[in-house]
Amino acid sequence: MNQILDMQRALRTALIVVGALVIAVTGLYSSIYAFAKPREFVAIGTPIRQDDFTYTVTSARKTSTIGNGSQQVHARGVFFVVTVRLDNHALRVPFGWDDDIVRIVDASGRSYHVAASAQAVLAAQSAVDRTIPAGEHASFQIAVDAPRDIQRPAVAFENGILMGDAFDLVAYRRVAVALQ
């Protein structure tokens, strides 16, 4: 009987230790993710890897309006229209594109996200499948409304923590593409 109780205590202790480790590791990676800010700036055309996927900013332009006629949207500041190529290097897993992965950051670290109304106009102009099968690629245009006087704008990516990020401590979050 004592042997069974000892085994139960040992199992309970092991489960508590494993649970505590899982919580500690999850907390560590959540903290690393939350505080990872762009520290390295690369040129347009430089791929940024996240796990089995690479993001490459292939072009960027500034404009005060997007669309024509009744579909025209005016920026409060200036629209940065960024074209991003997503390469899916996975062997089996498709990538589900989300426009909110892309953001513009300024010199002080402030983030500017997709402008919904401008993005709707861009999406209507070119319908693109948002699921990229394994081994394929696709390009997406993203519109971000940022202040006209933004200092050192850069494109950064924010897509959570994937399996490969566990090994490189979410390195992709510390890289941004300089726009000026």
C-alpha positions, 0 to 999 in steps of 0.5 A: 500500500505504501508503495502505491502511495509513494508512486502516486506522490512521485507521479503528482510531483513530476506532473507539478514540475512539468506543469511549472516548466511549461508555464515558465517556458510559455511565460518566457516566450511570451515576454520575448515576443512582447518585447521583441522590437526591430533592432536590425534594418534591412533593405527592400528585397531582403527576405525575413524568415519566420519558421518555414516562411519568408516575408520579402518586401518587394516594393513600397510607395507613398500616396495620399489616396487609394482607389478612384471615383466613389471608391477613393480613400484619403489618408489622414497622413500618408498611405504606405502601400507595401507589396509583400511576397510570402514564400511558403517553404513548408513541405506540407503546411499551407500558410494562411495570409492575414493583412494584419501581419504587416505593420509600419514602425517609426523611429520611436517604436510606435506601430501603425497597422493596416488601414481597413478602408484602404485595404478594402479598396486594394482587395477589391482591385486584385482578388488574391487567394489568401491560402498559400500551399506548401512550396508556393508563394504569393504577393499581397499589397498592404496599405498603412496610414501613417503620419506624414512626418513619420521618422524612419518608417520601416516595415515589420512583421507580427505573426505570433510564435511558430515552432521555428521561433522557439529555437531562434527566440522570435528573431523575425520580430527584431528585423524590419525593412527600412523604407527611407 
